[in-house]
Amino acid sequence: MKNIVILATGGTIAGAGEQGKDIGYKSGSIKAQALIDAIPELKNVANICVEQFCNINSDDVTSEIWIALAKRIQELSQREDVDGIVIMHGTDTMEETAFFLSLTLGGSAPSAAEIAAKPVIMTGSMRPATAAEPDGPANLLFAVKSVVEMSAKNDATVYVAFAGKLMDARLVQKIHANDLDAFAELSSRTSFRDRHLVNAKKSFNILNLRELPRVTVLYFNADADAEFVRFAAERSAGLIIAGAGAGEFSRAWADAITDAVAEKKIPVVISTRINRGSIVPEQLLVPETIAAYDLPPAKAAVLLRLALTVTNNLAEIQEMFESSCTLSS
C-alpha cells in the first residue's frame, strides 16, 4: 500500500460543538489523530501517518503559515517513504491556500528535478465532526483514495477533493456558503491537458521567505467611497480591485487608482467580483494597472503577493498573471 501523510491544519472538519448540531461549533477543536481513528476504512486504502501541523479556523491563516506548510510539504516530498500528501483545511480560505501551494511547490527546492512527483490533495468539510451527519469522514476518505490514485500516475498537481469531486487548485472556488457540495471548477476555457501546460509555467521560490508582502482586496459597489482606495494604498504593497462587470468602477475610483499607481508606485491589479469571465489588458480603464485575466480577487491577491517577492516591475507582474491564468496561451 502507498504511504500517505495527512497534514492537519484545523477547520470545520476538526470542529466541535453541541452534539448533533451543524452550527455554533468551534473550528480546529479536535486533534487529527482522533478524526483518523474514526474512519477505519482508511486502513484498507493506505498506510497513514498524521501530523498536526496547526489547528486553526482557516480565516486565521497567514502567509507565515502558508510558507511553513509549503516547506513542510517539500520536505515530505523528498522522502522515499512518502507517496502523497493530504491536507485537512478549513473551507473558507481553502482555494487560496491551494492556489498558493500550486504556485510554490517545486519552487523552494534547489532543483525541481531533485523532487519526485508527489501529489498534494486538500480537503475539509462543511459540517463539524460533532454534527449528526458530518461530511468530513467521506471527504477525507475520498481525498486519500484520490492521492493514492494520483501517486500511481506520478501526478504532482495540487487538487481539492470535496463532495466526490477532484478539482484543480488553479480553477477551484467555493461557490456555496452552506451546501455540502460547496466547491466547483469555475473555468471551462481550456482542456485538462492545456491547463497543466499553463500550470507548469511558474513556480515561486519561497526557500528564504518567512512572510509575504501585504496586499489589500477592495470590492467596488455602487457609490463606493474612493477614499478607501487611497487609505489602502497607504498601507499596502499592492492592491486588488474587485471591479463590477468586466473590472469596471466609478470615475472617482479611477482617479484614486491613478493616484495609487502614480504617487505610491504600487501595482494595482484589476479583477472582477463576477464568478465567471476574465479581465484582459485591453479592457483596463486606468493606464499602468494590471489585468487579472480569469483569476478571482482572492487568488489574484495570492499571486500578487508572490510576484512582489520577485519584482515591482508592472510589465513583469502582468506577464506573471498572464502565464498563471487558466486561459490557454
N, C-alpha and C positions, 0 to 999 in steps of 0.2 A: 504493500500500500504506500501511497505518497505521504510525505511528511509535510504537514501544513502548520504554519504558525498563525495563531489568531492574536492580533493586537487589539486590545480593548481600550477604547477612549471614553466610554460612558454613553450618554444619550438616553433616549426613551427606552431602547432595548434593555438597558440596565436600570430603568426607572422603577420606583416602588411607591405605592400609595395605599389607599384603602382597598382591601381585598375585593376583587370583582369589579372595581371601578376603572373606567377608561381615562378619566380626567382627575385633576387635583393631585398629581403624583410629583415626585422629585426625581429628575433625571440623574443618572450616574450614581445610583444608590447601592446597587448590588454588584458584588465582585464578579469578575468574568468567569472564574472557575465554577461558581455556583450556577451560572447560566449554562455553561457547557455540560455540567453534570446532569442537568435537567433534560438533555437531549441525547438519550442513549444511542439513537441511530447513528450519531456521528462516529462511534467506534467502528462501525462497519464500512465507513466511507474513506477514512484516512487516519493516520497517526497524528493526533492533535497535541500541540504544545501551546499553552496560553500565556500571554504576557499582559499584565495590567499596565498599559503604557501611561494612561491617566484615567480619570473618572469624572468627567465634567458634562455639563449641558453644552451642546455644540455651539450655542450662541456665545459661549465664553472662549471659543477657540481663538488663538492668537497666531501671529506669524512665527513667533518663537516655537510654538507647539508644532506648527506645520513643518518647520525646518528640522526640528528634532525628530519628528516622525519620519520624514523622508530619509534622513541619515540612518535611522534605525532600520528602515526597510532595505537600504543599500547594504548595510552590514549583514542582514539576514540573507540577502540575495547572493552574497559571495560565499555562503556556506553550502557545502556539498550535501549536507543532510537536511536542507530545506528546499522543498519543491514549489511552494507557493505561499502567499500571504493573504489572509483575510483580515479586514479592519472593521470592527464594530464601531459605529459612529452615529451621532445624532443626525436626524434628517434635515434640520433647519439649514445647516450650512454644509451638508454632505457634498453637494455639487461643487462648491468652492474648493473644499479640501481635495476632492477627486481631480479637479482640473489642475490644482497646484501640483499634485503628485504626478499627473501626466506630463507636466512641463518640466519637472525636475528630476525624476528618476532616470538615472543614467548620466545625468549631468554633474553629479557630485563625486563621481569616481575619476581616477586619473585617466582611465580609458574605458569607454563603453564596452570595448571588446573583452575587458577583463571580467565582465559580469555575465554570468549565464542568464538566459532569458527566464525570468521568474514572474508569473502572473500576480497581479495585485487586484483584489476584489473587495469593494466596500459594501457594507450592508448595515441595516438598522431596523427600526420598527416604528409604527405609528401608535402602538399601544404599549403600555408598560408591562413589565414582567408579571405584575400582580393583577392584571386585568383578567376578566372571566375567560376571554379567548385571546390571549396575546398572539401577535403575529411574528414576534421576534424569532421563536424557535424555527418556524418554517423558513423564514428568510435566511437565517444563519445556516441551516442545513442546505438550502439551495446554493448559497454562496460557496460553501465548502465543496459541494459536488461540482460546481462550476469551475472552481480554481483547480481541482483535480483534473478536470477535462482540459482546461487551458494549459496546464502543465504538460500534459501529454502532447500538446501541439506546439510547445515552446513559444506560446503567445504571451509576451510580456506587456501587453496593453493594460492600462488601468480601466477597470469596469466598475459599475454599480450593479449589484444584484438585488432586486427588490420585486416582491409580488410575482415571482415566477418569470421575471424579465431580466435579461443581461444587457446592460446599456453602456455604451462608450462614454468615458468621462468627459470627452470634448463636447458631447451632444446632450448629455442628460440634464434635466431640470426638474425640480419639484413643482408639480402642477396643481396639487390639491392640498389644502391645509388639514384635511380630516380623513379622506378616504385611505383605505389600506393600500390601494393601488395609486400611490402618490407621485410616482416618477414616470417620466417619458423622455424619449429622444425627440427633441424639437427641431430637427432639420431633416429634410429629405433631398438635399441639394446634391449629394454625392453618393456614389455607390460605396459599399463597405470597403472595397479594395482602395478606392481613391481616398477615403477618409484616412486610412492607415498610411498612405503615402504622404499625406499632408501632416499627419501626426508626427512623423519621423523627422520633420524638418528642424525643430528647435527644442533643445533641452538646456535649461539654465543650470549653471554650476553654483551650488549653494554651499560647497565644502567649507568656505571661510565666512559664512554668514551666520548671524545669530538672530537677526530680525530683518524685516523688510521696511522700506520707506512707507510713510503714511499716505494713503490715497483716500479721497472722500468721494462718495457717490451722491449726486444731487438729483432729485426727482423733480422734473418740471411738471407743473399743473397750471391750469388757467389762473391768471392773475398772481402767479408765484412771485414772491419778493426777491428781486435781483440782488439785494444786499447779502443774501445768504451765499451767493456765488463769491462775492468779494470777501466775506468772512472766512469761508472755507479756503479760499486761495491764500489767505494769510497763514493758515495753519497746516497746509498740506503740501506734499511734494508733487502732487498731481491731482487732477480732477476727472471724474467720470460724469458725464451728463446723460441722464436717462430722459431723453427728449420725447416729445409727443410725436406720433406718426413716424415718419422717416427721419427721426432725430431732430425735430424742429422745436423752436421755443420763441418766446416773445422778443421784440426789439430791445427791451430793457435787459433781458438775459444775454442777448447777443452783445450788447455794449459791455456788460460785466465780464463776459467770457473773453472779449477782445482785450480788455484791460488785464485780465489774468495772464494771457499769453504774452502781451507786450511789456507789462510792467513787472510781473512776478516771475516771468521766464519759466513757467511751469507747463508741462504738457497737459492738454485738455482733450480727452477722448470723448467722442460723440457716439452714444449708443441710443437705444430706443426702449421705452417702457413696454412696448408691444412684444408678445412672446415669439412671434414669427416675423421673418423678414431680415433685411440687412441694411447697413449703412455703408456706402462706398464714398471714396474721396470726392467724387464729382457732385455729391449731394450736400457737402458741408456748407453751412451758412456763414461760418466765420473762418477767414483765412488762417492758416497755420494751426488749425486743430487737426485731430487725428480720427479717422473713421474706424469704428469698432468692427466693421463687417457684420457677421452674424453672431458675435458674442453678446450675450445679455449683460446688463450693467455689472452684476456681481462678479461674473467671470472676467469681464474687461478689467475690473479693478485688480484681480489676481495677476493678470498678465502685465498690466502697467506697473504694478509694484515690483515684479521680477525684472521687467525691462529697465527700470530705473536703477537697478543694481549694476547694470552694464553701461548705460549711456543716457544722456539727456538730449541727444540729437533727435529732433522731431521726425526727420526723414527715416532714420534708423528704427525708431519706435513704430512708425507707420508700417514699415516693412515687416516688423515682428508680428503686428496684428494681421497683416495680410497672409503671412506664412503660417500662422497658428489658427486661422479660422477654418471652418469646415467646408468652405467652398472649394471645389476643385480648381486647380490652377493650370 
